[in-house]
């Protein structure tokens, strides 16, 4: 039973005992079976967020104070002041480590402050002695030296700051080709922390926040690999990556009580749906005609990006095979996206026509919507049912605006889509009410 169900049951137990429906011993046994309700969890989250924000604001404040009349100070004074944030961060972190059981707010706040202080102090030293002037060269040493902070303090906030810093460094460096793979290589040291955080309870709040950050980070990080590529690689790469994320989440993180508790599955399914919807437009496929080659040319022009995408496609196929072996065939809908993208590209290069691959993805989006609707009705999950209706509505609206039909027909289509939303919500709401005891 999920948390809402336990709360509902605990609220009903006093009346049930008073009316003689269940005995006091049975009520106590139920409380012992389901355990205490985590009433204070959101309070703990608020305290932790407040601590982290406070630490970050103090850190930025110190940097701004040091920046005041910075150029007027002597080099020796600037060197001493550059070390002040680092020494303060180390002092707070040392005090937290000295505590036997430090509060999460202190641990996360101290780690966030120390990570920021490391980057700031190293950047100030480099700027003072003109070691480096580019932002990416100033940022990278602080990020690498901040890695031990993640494990010394067991801080997921520090891990997220590190991943964000890697993206900032990659954006400032503006590299392409093989060098773009360094974004993914720099993220590997965070993987053990993610595993440690999820080892005891992968559905607890801390690992859930961390996995949301990892899933969204992968979305952006793939862009640094394919952003300079103007051919089939992005068309195949994004569906493949989202399929891998969604299938992995469906296999190992599928018991969460809500979509929030299943970040990989949620991000993966949403990403596959968005990627497939984009590929229903013929203009996207027409752009391949100007890329100057097919799949072999893509491998020759940018082998690093091509190898990354090929690895993602193979991984999606392997995960789809695992889903089939575990008798979860409906999850194969996500695994079909990268294969369909490869097939669509092959059809386009063979026929030089965008109509066939575009209509292939129109049919795929409809199949995704049907799967979401059927699963949502069977499991009485309103969010999944709404996703199915939303996909159908988006597809109808997009195709009507692509066509030359009049405003009356388009208006009727929008009204029908809205009515479908309302009717679906009403049906699912009634099904859920009937399921309540």
Secondary structure as the mmCIF struct_conf table of DSSP 4:
data_model
#
loop_
_struct_conf.conf_type_id
_struct_conf.id
_struct_conf.beg_label_comp_id
_struct_conf.beg_label_asym_id
_struct_conf.beg_label_seq_id
_struct_conf.end_label_comp_id
_struct_conf.end_label_asym_id
_struct_conf.end_label_seq_id
HELX_RH_AL_P HELX_RH_AL_P1 UNK A 3 UNK A 18
TURN_TY1_P TURN_TY1_P1 UNK A 19 UNK A 20
BEND BEND1 UNK A 21 UNK A 22
HELX_RH_AL_P HELX_RH_AL_P2 UNK A 24 UNK A 34
TURN_TY1_P TURN_TY1_P2 UNK A 39 UNK A 40
HELX_RH_AL_P HELX_RH_AL_P3 UNK A 41 UNK A 67
TURN_TY1_P TURN_TY1_P3 UNK A 68 UNK A 69
HELX_RH_3T_P HELX_RH_3T_P1 UNK A 70 UNK A 72
BEND BEND2 UNK A 73 UNK A 73
HELX_RH_AL_P HELX_RH_AL_P4 UNK A 75 UNK A 98
BEND BEND3 UNK A 99 UNK A 101
HELX_RH_AL_P HELX_RH_AL_P5 UNK A 104 UNK A 128
TURN_TY1_P TURN_TY1_P4 UNK A 129 UNK A 130
BEND BEND4 UNK A 131 UNK A 131
BEND BEND5 UNK A 134 UNK A 134
HELX_RH_AL_P HELX_RH_AL_P6 UNK A 135 UNK A 145
TURN_TY1_P TURN_TY1_P5 UNK A 146 UNK A 146
HELX_RH_AL_P HELX_RH_AL_P7 UNK A 147 UNK A 152
TURN_TY1_P TURN_TY1_P6 UNK A 153 UNK A 154
HELX_RH_AL_P HELX_RH_AL_P8 UNK A 156 UNK A 173
TURN_TY1_P TURN_TY1_P7 UNK A 174 UNK A 174
HELX_RH_3T_P HELX_RH_3T_P2 UNK A 177 UNK A 181
HELX_RH_AL_P HELX_RH_AL_P9 UNK A 182 UNK A 187
HELX_RH_3T_P HELX_RH_3T_P3 UNK A 188 UNK A 190
HELX_RH_AL_P HELX_RH_AL_P10 UNK A 191 UNK A 199
BEND BEND6 UNK A 200 UNK A 200
TURN_TY1_P TURN_TY1_P8 UNK A 202 UNK A 203
BEND BEND7 UNK A 204 UNK A 204
HELX_RH_AL_P HELX_RH_AL_P11 UNK A 205 UNK A 226
TURN_TY1_P TURN_TY1_P9 UNK A 227 UNK A 228
BEND BEND8 UNK A 231 UNK A 231
HELX_RH_AL_P HELX_RH_AL_P12 UNK A 232 UNK A 252
BEND BEND9 UNK A 253 UNK A 253
BEND BEND10 UNK A 257 UNK A 258
HELX_RH_3T_P HELX_RH_3T_P4 UNK A 259 UNK A 261
HELX_RH_AL_P HELX_RH_AL_P13 UNK A 263 UNK A 278
TURN_TY1_P TURN_TY1_P10 UNK A 279 UNK A 280
BEND BEND11 UNK A 281 UNK A 281
HELX_RH_AL_P HELX_RH_AL_P14 UNK A 282 UNK A 286
HELX_RH_3T_P HELX_RH_3T_P5 UNK A 287 UNK A 290
BEND BEND12 UNK A 291 UNK A 291
HELX_RH_AL_P HELX_RH_AL_P15 UNK A 295 UNK A 301
HELX_RH_AL_P HELX_RH_AL_P16 UNK A 303 UNK A 325
TURN_TY1_P TURN_TY1_P11 UNK A 326 UNK A 327
HELX_RH_3T_P HELX_RH_3T_P6 UNK A 329 UNK A 331
HELX_RH_AL_P HELX_RH_AL_P17 UNK A 332 UNK A 351
HELX_RH_AL_P HELX_RH_AL_P18 UNK A 354 UNK A 379
TURN_TY1_P TURN_TY1_P12 UNK A 380 UNK A 380
HELX_RH_AL_P HELX_RH_AL_P19 UNK A 382 UNK A 402
BEND BEND13 UNK A 403 UNK A 403
HELX_RH_AL_P HELX_RH_AL_P20 UNK A 407 UNK A 435
#
